Amino acid sequence: EVQLVESGGGLVQPGGSLRLSCAASGFTFGTFDMSWVRQAPGKGFEWVSDIDSGGGSTAYADSVKGRFTISRDNAKNTLYLQMNSLKPEDTAVYYCTTAGRDYWGQGTQVTVSS
């Protein structure tokens, strides 16, 4: 059974940091390009970041470039998103997904508020 389980979300003040993790199982994680996608309250899904299967190539939405860093540990079957300098507009449910959107996690809530 394919599983993607996100963790690390929570409430943080503007300017703060969080590190999201996504534990993968049930498929060959190291062969898949991966993504983070988010959905703010009342809005559609927004792509945040991609990383290739080997971790050597990354891409970011303009809205998070320079503040977020995607990474992965294929030995641990885990995807990460380090989020710094958080803004209220980063408030959303963050999802881990394969780049082809074949598999999705359940999401983790990130709330940026003072």
CNS distance restraints for C-alpha pairs under 8 A (distance, minus, plus):
assign (resid   1 and name CA) (resid  25 and name CA) 7.58 0.50 0.50
assign (resid   1 and name CA) (resid  26 and name CA) 5.02 0.50 0.50
assign (resid   1 and name CA) (resid  27 and name CA) 7.97 0.50 0.50
assign (resid   2 and name CA) (resid  24 and name CA) 7.63 0.50 0.50
assign (resid   2 and name CA) (resid  25 and name CA) 5.74 0.50 0.50
assign (resid   2 and name CA) (resid  26 and name CA) 4.14 0.50 0.50
assign (resid   2 and name CA) (resid  27 and name CA) 6.01 0.50 0.50
assign (resid   2 and name CA) (resid 103 and name CA) 7.46 0.50 0.50
assign (resid   3 and name CA) (resid  23 and name CA) 7.81 0.50 0.50
assign (resid   3 and name CA) (resid  24 and name CA) 5.69 0.50 0.50
assign (resid   3 and name CA) (resid  25 and name CA) 5.19 0.50 0.50
assign (resid   3 and name CA) (resid  26 and name CA) 6.17 0.50 0.50
assign (resid   3 and name CA) (resid 103 and name CA) 7.87 0.50 0.50
assign (resid   3 and name CA) (resid 104 and name CA) 7.90 0.50 0.50
assign (resid   3 and name CA) (resid 105 and name CA) 6.88 0.50 0.50
assign (resid   4 and name CA) (resid  22 and name CA) 6.15 0.50 0.50
assign (resid   4 and name CA) (resid  23 and name CA) 5.61 0.50 0.50
assign (resid   4 and name CA) (resid  24 and name CA) 4.63 0.50 0.50
assign (resid   4 and name CA) (resid  25 and name CA) 6.67 0.50 0.50
assign (resid   4 and name CA) (resid  96 and name CA) 6.88 0.50 0.50
assign (resid   4 and name CA) (resid  97 and name CA) 7.58 0.50 0.50
assign (resid   4 and name CA) (resid 103 and name CA) 7.49 0.50 0.50
assign (resid   4 and name CA) (resid 104 and name CA) 6.26 0.50 0.50
assign (resid   4 and name CA) (resid 105 and name CA) 4.42 0.50 0.50
assign (resid   4 and name CA) (resid 106 and name CA) 7.42 0.50 0.50
assign (resid   5 and name CA) (resid  22 and name CA) 5.22 0.50 0.50
assign (resid   5 and name CA) (resid  23 and name CA) 5.14 0.50 0.50
assign (resid   5 and name CA) (resid  24 and name CA) 6.60 0.50 0.50
assign (resid   5 and name CA) (resid  96 and name CA) 7.85 0.50 0.50
assign (resid   5 and name CA) (resid 105 and name CA) 5.37 0.50 0.50
assign (resid   5 and name CA) (resid 106 and name CA) 6.61 0.50 0.50
assign (resid   5 and name CA) (resid 107 and name CA) 7.63 0.50 0.50
assign (resid   6 and name CA) (resid  20 and name CA) 6.94 0.50 0.50
assign (resid   6 and name CA) (resid  21 and name CA) 5.52 0.50 0.50
assign (resid   6 and name CA) (resid  22 and name CA) 4.22 0.50 0.50
assign (resid   6 and name CA) (resid  23 and name CA) 6.50 0.50 0.50
assign (resid   6 and name CA) (resid  95 and name CA) 7.14 0.50 0.50
assign (resid   6 and name CA) (resid  96 and name CA) 6.71 0.50 0.50
assign (resid   6 and name CA) (resid 105 and name CA) 6.36 0.50 0.50
assign (resid   6 and name CA) (resid 106 and name CA) 6.97 0.50 0.50
assign (resid   6 and name CA) (resid 107 and name CA) 5.92 0.50 0.50
assign (resid   6 and name CA) (resid 108 and name CA) 5.89 0.50 0.50
assign (resid   7 and name CA) (resid  20 and name CA) 5.76 0.50 0.50
assign (resid   7 and name CA) (resid  21 and name CA) 5.28 0.50 0.50
assign (resid   7 and name CA) (resid  22 and name CA) 6.38 0.50 0.50
assign (resid   7 and name CA) (resid 108 and name CA) 6.06 0.50 0.50
assign (resid   8 and name CA) (resid  18 and name CA) 6.94 0.50 0.50
assign (resid   8 and name CA) (resid  19 and name CA) 5.88 0.50 0.50
assign (resid   8 and name CA) (resid  20 and name CA) 4.54 0.50 0.50
assign (resid   8 and name CA) (resid  21 and name CA) 6.14 0.50 0.50
assign (resid   8 and name CA) (resid 108 and name CA) 7.26 0.50 0.50
assign (resid   9 and name CA) (resid  18 and name CA) 7.01 0.50 0.50
assign (resid   9 and name CA) (resid  19 and name CA) 7.56 0.50 0.50
assign (resid   9 and name CA) (resid  20 and name CA) 6.25 0.50 0.50
assign (resid   9 and name CA) (resid 108 and name CA) 5.35 0.50 0.50
assign (resid   9 and name CA) (resid 109 and name CA) 5.25 0.50 0.50
assign (resid   9 and name CA) (resid 110 and name CA) 4.90 0.50 0.50
assign (resid   9 and name CA) (resid 111 and name CA) 7.89 0.50 0.50
assign (resid  10 and name CA) (resid  18 and name CA) 8.00 0.50 0.50
assign (resid  10 and name CA) (resid 108 and name CA) 7.96 0.50 0.50
assign (resid  10 and name CA) (resid 109 and name CA) 6.11 0.50 0.50
assign (resid  10 and name CA) (resid 110 and name CA) 5.02 0.50 0.50
assign (resid  10 and name CA) (resid 111 and name CA) 6.07 0.50 0.50
assign (resid  11 and name CA) (resid 110 and name CA) 6.18 0.50 0.50
assign (resid  11 and name CA) (resid 111 and name CA) 4.72 0.50 0.50
assign (resid  11 and name CA) (resid 112 and name CA) 5.91 0.50 0.50
assign (resid  11 and name CA) (resid 113 and name CA) 7.11 0.50 0.50
assign (resid  12 and name CA) (resid  16 and name CA) 6.00 0.50 0.50
assign (resid  12 and name CA) (resid  17 and name CA) 7.21 0.50 0.50
assign (resid  12 and name CA) (resid  18 and name CA) 7.69 0.50 0.50
assign (resid  12 and name CA) (resid 110 and name CA) 7.81 0.50 0.50
assign (resid  12 and name CA) (resid 111 and name CA) 6.28 0.50 0.50
assign (resid  12 and name CA) (resid 112 and name CA) 5.00 0.50 0.50
assign (resid  12 and name CA) (resid 113 and name CA) 6.29 0.50 0.50
assign (resid  12 and name CA) (resid 114 and name CA) 7.64 0.50 0.50
assign (resid  13 and name CA) (resid  86 and name CA) 7.64 0.50 0.50
assign (resid  13 and name CA) (resid 112 and name CA) 5.40 0.50 0.50
assign (resid  13 and name CA) (resid 113 and name CA) 5.03 0.50 0.50
assign (resid  13 and name CA) (resid 114 and name CA) 4.99 0.50 0.50
assign (resid  14 and name CA) (resid  85 and name CA) 6.98 0.50 0.50
assign (resid  14 and name CA) (resid  86 and name CA) 5.37 0.50 0.50
assign (resid  14 and name CA) (resid  87 and name CA) 5.10 0.50 0.50
assign (resid  14 and name CA) (resid  88 and name CA) 6.34 0.50 0.50
assign (resid  14 and name CA) (resid 112 and name CA) 5.73 0.50 0.50
assign (resid  14 and name CA) (resid 113 and name CA) 5.99 0.50 0.50
assign (resid  14 and name CA) (resid 114 and name CA) 6.49 0.50 0.50
assign (resid  15 and name CA) (resid  84 and name CA) 7.03 0.50 0.50
assign (resid  15 and name CA) (resid  85 and name CA) 4.15 0.50 0.50
assign (resid  15 and name CA) (resid  86 and name CA) 4.85 0.50 0.50
assign (resid  15 and name CA) (resid  87 and name CA) 6.40 0.50 0.50
assign (resid  16 and name CA) (resid  84 and name CA) 6.15 0.50 0.50
assign (resid  16 and name CA) (resid  85 and name CA) 5.48 0.50 0.50
assign (resid  16 and name CA) (resid  86 and name CA) 5.47 0.50 0.50
assign (resid  17 and name CA) (resid  82 and name CA) 7.51 0.50 0.50
assign (resid  17 and name CA) (resid  83 and name CA) 5.40 0.50 0.50
assign (resid  17 and name CA) (resid  84 and name CA) 4.39 0.50 0.50
assign (resid  17 and name CA) (resid  85 and name CA) 6.23 0.50 0.50
assign (resid  17 and name CA) (resid  86 and name CA) 6.19 0.50 0.50
assign (resid  18 and name CA) (resid  82 and name CA) 6.18 0.50 0.50
assign (resid  18 and name CA) (resid  83 and name CA) 5.23 0.50 0.50
assign (resid  18 and name CA) (resid  84 and name CA) 6.73 0.50 0.50
assign (resid  19 and name CA) (resid  80 and name CA) 6.92 0.50 0.50
assign (resid  19 and name CA) (resid  81 and name CA) 5.63 0.50 0.50
assign (resid  19 and name CA) (resid  82 and name CA) 4.41 0.50 0.50
assign (resid  19 and name CA) (resid  83 and name CA) 5.93 0.50 0.50
assign (resid  20 and name CA) (resid  80 and name CA) 5.50 0.50 0.50
assign (resid  20 and name CA) (resid  81 and name CA) 4.98 0.50 0.50
assign (resid  20 and name CA) (resid  82 and name CA) 6.36 0.50 0.50
assign (resid  20 and name CA) (resid  83 and name CA) 7.84 0.50 0.50
assign (resid  21 and name CA) (resid  78 and name CA) 6.71 0.50 0.50
assign (resid  21 and name CA) (resid  79 and name CA) 5.71 0.50 0.50
assign (resid  21 and name CA) (resid  80 and name CA) 4.53 0.50 0.50
assign (resid  21 and name CA) (resid  81 and name CA) 6.55 0.50 0.50
assign (resid  22 and name CA) (resid  78 and name CA) 5.42 0.50 0.50
assign (resid  22 and name CA) (resid  79 and name CA) 4.95 0.50 0.50
assign (resid  22 and name CA) (resid  80 and name CA) 6.26 0.50 0.50
assign (resid  22 and name CA) (resid  96 and name CA) 6.31 0.50 0.50
assign (resid  22 and name CA) (resid 105 and name CA) 7.92 0.50 0.50
assign (resid  23 and name CA) (resid  77 and name CA) 6.10 0.50 0.50
assign (resid  23 and name CA) (resid  78 and name CA) 4.63 0.50 0.50
assign (resid  23 and name CA) (resid  79 and name CA) 6.64 0.50 0.50
assign (resid  24 and name CA) (resid  29 and name CA) 6.60 0.50 0.50
assign (resid  24 and name CA) (resid  77 and name CA) 5.40 0.50 0.50
assign (resid  24 and name CA) (resid  78 and name CA) 5.95 0.50 0.50
assign (resid  24 and name CA) (resid  79 and name CA) 7.85 0.50 0.50
assign (resid  25 and name CA) (resid  29 and name CA) 7.29 0.50 0.50
assign (resid  25 and name CA) (resid  77 and name CA) 7.11 0.50 0.50
assign (resid  28 and name CA) (resid  32 and name CA) 7.21 0.50 0.50
assign (resid  29 and name CA) (resid  53 and name CA) 7.90 0.50 0.50
assign (resid  29 and name CA) (resid  74 and name CA) 6.85 0.50 0.50
assign (resid  29 and name CA) (resid  77 and name CA) 5.91 0.50 0.50
assign (resid  30 and name CA) (resid  53 and name CA) 5.61 0.50 0.50
assign (resid  30 and name CA) (resid  54 and name CA) 6.93 0.50 0.50
assign (resid  30 and name CA) (resid  74 and name CA) 5.28 0.50 0.50
assign (resid  30 and name CA) (resid  77 and name CA) 7.12 0.50 0.50
assign (resid  31 and name CA) (resid  53 and name CA) 5.29 0.50 0.50
assign (resid  31 and name CA) (resid  54 and name CA) 7.72 0.50 0.50
assign (resid  32 and name CA) (resid  52 and name CA) 7.13 0.50 0.50
assign (resid  32 and name CA) (resid  53 and name CA) 4.96 0.50 0.50
assign (resid  32 and name CA) (resid  98 and name CA) 6.54 0.50 0.50
assign (resid  32 and name CA) (resid  99 and name CA) 7.39 0.50 0.50
assign (resid  33 and name CA) (resid  50 and name CA) 7.24 0.50 0.50
assign (resid  33 and name CA) (resid  51 and name CA) 5.79 0.50 0.50
assign (resid  33 and name CA) (resid  52 and name CA) 4.26 0.50 0.50
assign (resid  33 and name CA) (resid  53 and name CA) 4.42 0.50 0.50
assign (resid  33 and name CA) (resid  98 and name CA) 6.12 0.50 0.50
assign (resid  33 and name CA) (resid  99 and name CA) 5.31 0.50 0.50
assign (resid  33 and name CA) (resid 100 and name CA) 7.93 0.50 0.50
assign (resid  34 and name CA) (resid  50 and name CA) 5.72 0.50 0.50
assign (resid  34 and name CA) (resid  51 and name CA) 5.44 0.50 0.50
assign (resid  34 and name CA) (resid  52 and name CA) 6.42 0.50 0.50
assign (resid  34 and name CA) (resid  53 and name CA) 7.05 0.50 0.50
assign (resid  34 and name CA) (resid  79 and name CA) 7.80 0.50 0.50
assign (resid  34 and name CA) (resid  96 and name CA) 7.50 0.50 0.50
assign (resid  34 and name CA) (resid  97 and name CA) 5.98 0.50 0.50
assign (resid  34 and name CA) (resid  98 and name CA) 4.41 0.50 0.50
assign (resid  34 and name CA) (resid  99 and name CA) 4.66 0.50 0.50
assign (resid  35 and name CA) (resid  47 and name CA) 7.72 0.50 0.50
assign (resid  35 and name CA) (resid  48 and name CA) 7.37 0.50 0.50
assign (resid  35 and name CA) (resid  49 and name CA) 5.52 0.50 0.50
assign (resid  35 and name CA) (resid  50 and name CA) 4.34 0.50 0.50
assign (resid  35 and name CA) (resid  51 and name CA) 6.38 0.50 0.50
assign (resid  35 and name CA) (resid  96 and name CA) 6.00 0.50 0.50
assign (resid  35 and name CA) (resid  97 and name CA) 5.27 0.50 0.50
assign (resid  35 and name CA) (resid  98 and name CA) 5.80 0.50 0.50
assign (resid  35 and name CA) (resid  99 and name CA) 5.22 0.50 0.50
assign (resid  36 and name CA) (resid  47 and name CA) 6.56 0.50 0.50
assign (resid  36 and name CA) (resid  48 and name CA) 5.41 0.50 0.50
assign (resid  36 and name CA) (resid  49 and name CA) 5.29 0.50 0.50
assign (resid  36 and name CA) (resid  50 and name CA) 6.59 0.50 0.50
assign (resid  36 and name CA) (resid  81 and name CA) 7.75 0.50 0.50
assign (resid  36 and name CA) (resid  94 and name CA) 6.82 0.50 0.50
assign (resid  36 and name CA) (resid  95 and name CA) 5.64 0.50 0.50
assign (resid  36 and name CA) (resid  96 and name CA) 4.81 0.50 0.50
assign (resid  36 and name CA) (resid  97 and name CA) 6.19 0.50 0.50
assign (resid  37 and name CA) (resid  45 and name CA) 6.58 0.50 0.50
assign (resid  37 and name CA) (resid  46 and name CA) 5.61 0.50 0.50
assign (resid  37 and name CA) (resid  47 and name CA) 4.46 0.50 0.50
assign (resid  37 and name CA) (resid  48 and name CA) 5.12 0.50 0.50
assign (resid  37 and name CA) (resid  49 and name CA) 7.11 0.50 0.50
assign (resid  37 and name CA) (resid  94 and name CA) 5.87 0.50 0.50
assign (resid  37 and name CA) (resid  95 and name CA) 5.15 0.50 0.50
assign (resid  37 and name CA) (resid  96 and name CA) 6.51 0.50 0.50
assign (resid  37 and name CA) (resid  97 and name CA) 7.28 0.50 0.50
assign (resid  38 and name CA) (resid  45 and name CA) 5.61 0.50 0.50
assign (resid  38 and name CA) (resid  46 and name CA) 5.22 0.50 0.50
assign (resid  38 and name CA) (resid  47 and name CA) 6.43 0.50 0.50
assign (resid  38 and name CA) (resid  48 and name CA) 6.68 0.50 0.50
assign (resid  38 and name CA) (resid  92 and name CA) 5.90 0.50 0.50
assign (resid  38 and name CA) (resid  93 and name CA) 5.46 0.50 0.50
assign (resid  38 and name CA) (resid  94 and name CA) 4.33 0.50 0.50
assign (resid  38 and name CA) (resid  95 and name CA) 5.82 0.50 0.50
assign (resid  39 and name CA) (resid  43 and name CA) 6.24 0.50 0.50
assign (resid  39 and name CA) (resid  44 and name CA) 5.81 0.50 0.50
assign (resid  39 and name CA) (resid  45 and name CA) 4.60 0.50 0.50
assign (resid  39 and name CA) (resid  46 and name CA) 6.05 0.50 0.50
assign (resid  39 and name CA) (resid  92 and name CA) 5.14 0.50 0.50
assign (resid  39 and name CA) (resid  93 and name CA) 5.27 0.50 0.50
assign (resid  39 and name CA) (resid  94 and name CA) 6.63 0.50 0.50
assign (resid  40 and name CA) (resid  44 and name CA) 7.14 0.50 0.50
assign (resid  40 and name CA) (resid  45 and name CA) 7.53 0.50 0.50
assign (resid  40 and name CA) (resid  90 and name CA) 7.74 0.50 0.50
assign (resid  40 and name CA) (resid  91 and name CA) 6.12 0.50 0.50
assign (resid  40 and name CA) (resid  92 and name CA) 4.03 0.50 0.50
assign (resid  40 and name CA) (resid  93 and name CA) 6.38 0.50 0.50
assign (resid  41 and name CA) (resid  91 and name CA) 7.98 0.50 0.50
assign (resid  41 and name CA) (resid  92 and name CA) 6.43 0.50 0.50
assign (resid  47 and name CA) (resid  61 and name CA) 6.79 0.50 0.50
assign (resid  48 and name CA) (resid  60 and name CA) 5.88 0.50 0.50
assign (resid  48 and name CA) (resid  61 and name CA) 5.22 0.50 0.50
assign (resid  48 and name CA) (resid  64 and name CA) 7.08 0.50 0.50
assign (resid  49 and name CA) (resid  58 and name CA) 7.22 0.50 0.50
assign (resid  49 and name CA) (resid  59 and name CA) 5.45 0.50 0.50
assign (resid  49 and name CA) (resid  60 and name CA) 4.40 0.50 0.50
assign (resid  49 and name CA) (resid  61 and name CA) 6.21 0.50 0.50
assign (resid  49 and name CA) (resid  70 and name CA) 6.79 0.50 0.50
assign (resid  50 and name CA) (resid  58 and name CA) 5.47 0.50 0.50
assign (resid  50 and name CA) (resid  59 and name CA) 5.14 0.50 0.50
assign (resid  50 and name CA) (resid  60 and name CA) 6.64 0.50 0.50
assign (resid  50 and name CA) (resid  70 and name CA) 7.30 0.50 0.50
assign (resid  50 and name CA) (resid  99 and name CA) 7.04 0.50 0.50
assign (resid  51 and name CA) (resid  55 and name CA) 5.77 0.50 0.50
assign (resid  51 and name CA) (resid  56 and name CA) 7.43 0.50 0.50
assign (resid  51 and name CA) (resid  57 and name CA) 5.70 0.50 0.50
assign (resid  51 and name CA) (resid  58 and name CA) 4.41 0.50 0.50
assign (resid  51 and name CA) (resid  59 and name CA) 6.63 0.50 0.50
assign (resid  51 and name CA) (resid  70 and name CA) 6.79 0.50 0.50
assign (resid  51 and name CA) (resid  71 and name CA) 7.02 0.50 0.50
assign (resid  51 and name CA) (resid  72 and name CA) 7.98 0.50 0.50
assign (resid  52 and name CA) (resid  56 and name CA) 6.49 0.50 0.50
assign (resid  52 and name CA) (resid  57 and name CA) 5.47 0.50 0.50
assign (resid  52 and name CA) (resid  58 and name CA) 6.57 0.50 0.50
assign (resid  54 and name CA) (resid  74 and name CA) 7.90 0.50 0.50
assign (resid  55 and name CA) (resid  71 and name CA) 6.50 0.50 0.50
assign (resid  55 and name CA) (resid  72 and name CA) 6.23 0.50 0.50
assign (resid  58 and name CA) (resid  70 and name CA) 7.18 0.50 0.50
assign (resid  60 and name CA) (resid  64 and name CA) 6.56 0.50 0.50
assign (resid  60 and name CA) (resid  65 and name CA) 5.52 0.50 0.50
assign (resid  61 and name CA) (resid  65 and name CA) 6.05 0.50 0.50
assign (resid  64 and name CA) (resid  68 and name CA) 5.67 0.50 0.50
assign (resid  67 and name CA) (resid  83 and name CA) 6.16 0.50 0.50
assign (resid  67 and name CA) (resid  84 and name CA) 5.16 0.50 0.50
assign (resid  67 and name CA) (resid  85 and name CA) 6.09 0.50 0.50
assign (resid  67 and name CA) (resid  86 and name CA) 7.70 0.50 0.50
assign (resid  68 and name CA) (resid  81 and name CA) 6.70 0.50 0.50
assign (resid  68 and name CA) (resid  82 and name CA) 5.49 0.50 0.50
assign (resid  68 and name CA) (resid  83 and name CA) 4.49 0.50 0.50
assign (resid  68 and name CA) (resid  84 and name CA) 6.02 0.50 0.50
assign (resid  69 and name CA) (resid  81 and name CA) 5.65 0.50 0.50
assign (resid  69 and name CA) (resid  82 and name CA) 5.03 0.50 0.50
assign (resid  69 and name CA) (resid  83 and name CA) 6.61 0.50 0.50
assign (resid  70 and name CA) (resid  79 and name CA) 7.61 0.50 0.50
assign (resid  70 and name CA) (resid  80 and name CA) 5.70 0.50 0.50
assign (resid  70 and name CA) (resid  81 and name CA) 4.58 0.50 0.50
assign (resid  70 and name CA) (resid  82 and name CA) 6.38 0.50 0.50
assign (resid  71 and name CA) (resid  79 and name CA) 6.06 0.50 0.50
assign (resid  71 and name CA) (resid  80 and name CA) 5.17 0.50 0.50
assign (resid  71 and name CA) (resid  81 and name CA) 6.49 0.50 0.50
assign (resid  72 and name CA) (resid  77 and name CA) 7.71 0.50 0.50
assign (resid  72 and name CA) (resid  78 and name CA) 5.75 0.50 0.50
assign (resid  72 and name CA) (resid  79 and name CA) 4.34 0.50 0.50
assign (resid  72 and name CA) (resid  80 and name CA) 5.74 0.50 0.50
assign (resid  73 and name CA) (resid  77 and name CA) 6.00 0.50 0.50
assign (resid  73 and name CA) (resid  78 and name CA) 5.37 0.50 0.50
assign (resid  73 and name CA) (resid  79 and name CA) 6.49 0.50 0.50
assign (resid  74 and name CA) (resid  78 and name CA) 6.36 0.50 0.50
assign (resid  79 and name CA) (resid  96 and name CA) 7.87 0.50 0.50
assign (resid  86 and name CA) (resid  90 and name CA) 6.46 0.50 0.50
assign (resid  86 and name CA) (resid 112 and name CA) 6.73 0.50 0.50
assign (resid  87 and name CA) (resid  91 and name CA) 7.59 0.50 0.50
assign (resid  87 and name CA) (resid 112 and name CA) 6.11 0.50 0.50
assign (resid  88 and name CA) (resid 111 and name CA) 7.35 0.50 0.50
assign (resid  88 and name CA) (resid 112 and name CA) 4.69 0.50 0.50
assign (resid  88 and name CA) (resid 113 and name CA) 5.84 0.50 0.50
assign (resid  89 and name CA) (resid 112 and name CA) 7.57 0.50 0.50
assign (resid  90 and name CA) (resid 110 and name CA) 7.55 0.50 0.50
assign (resid  90 and name CA) (resid 111 and name CA) 7.46 0.50 0.50
assign (resid  90 and name CA) (resid 112 and name CA) 6.69 0.50 0.50
assign (resid  91 and name CA) (resid 109 and name CA) 7.77 0.50 0.50
assign (resid  91 and name CA) (resid 110 and name CA) 5.38 0.50 0.50
assign (resid  91 and name CA) (resid 111 and name CA) 4.57 0.50 0.50
assign (resid  91 and name CA) (resid 112 and name CA) 5.45 0.50 0.50
assign (resid  92 and name CA) (resid 109 and name CA) 6.05 0.50 0.50
assign (resid  92 and name CA) (resid 110 and name CA) 5.51 0.50 0.50
assign (resid  92 and name CA) (resid 111 and name CA) 6.62 0.50 0.50
assign (resid  93 and name CA) (resid 107 and name CA) 5.79 0.50 0.50
assign (resid  93 and name CA) (resid 108 and name CA) 5.36 0.50 0.50
assign (resid  93 and name CA) (resid 109 and name CA) 4.34 0.50 0.50
assign (resid  93 and name CA) (resid 110 and name CA) 6.00 0.50 0.50
assign (resid  94 and name CA) (resid 107 and name CA) 5.24 0.50 0.50
assign (resid  94 and name CA) (resid 108 and name CA) 5.28 0.50 0.50
assign (resid  94 and name CA) (resid 109 and name CA) 6.25 0.50 0.50
assign (resid  94 and name CA) (resid 110 and name CA) 7.03 0.50 0.50
assign (resid  95 and name CA) (resid 104 and name CA) 6.80 0.50 0.50
assign (resid  95 and name CA) (resid 105 and name CA) 5.83 0.50 0.50
assign (resid  95 and name CA) (resid 106 and name CA) 6.75 0.50 0.50
assign (resid  95 and name CA) (resid 107 and name CA) 4.44 0.50 0.50
assign (resid  95 and name CA) (resid 108 and name CA) 6.67 0.50 0.50
assign (resid  96 and name CA) (resid 104 and name CA) 5.94 0.50 0.50
assign (resid  96 and name CA) (resid 105 and name CA) 5.46 0.50 0.50
assign (resid  96 and name CA) (resid 107 and name CA) 7.02 0.50 0.50
assign (resid  97 and name CA) (resid 101 and name CA) 5.73 0.50 0.50
assign (resid  97 and name CA) (resid 102 and name CA) 7.34 0.50 0.50
assign (resid  97 and name CA) (resid 103 and name CA) 5.52 0.50 0.50
assign (resid  97 and name CA) (resid 104 and name CA) 4.48 0.50 0.50
assign (resid  97 and name CA) (resid 105 and name CA) 6.42 0.50 0.50
assign (resid  98 and name CA) (resid 102 and name CA) 5.93 0.50 0.50
assign (resid  98 and name CA) (resid 103 and name CA) 5.60 0.50 0.50
assign (resid  98 and name CA) (resid 104 and name CA) 6.95 0.50 0.50
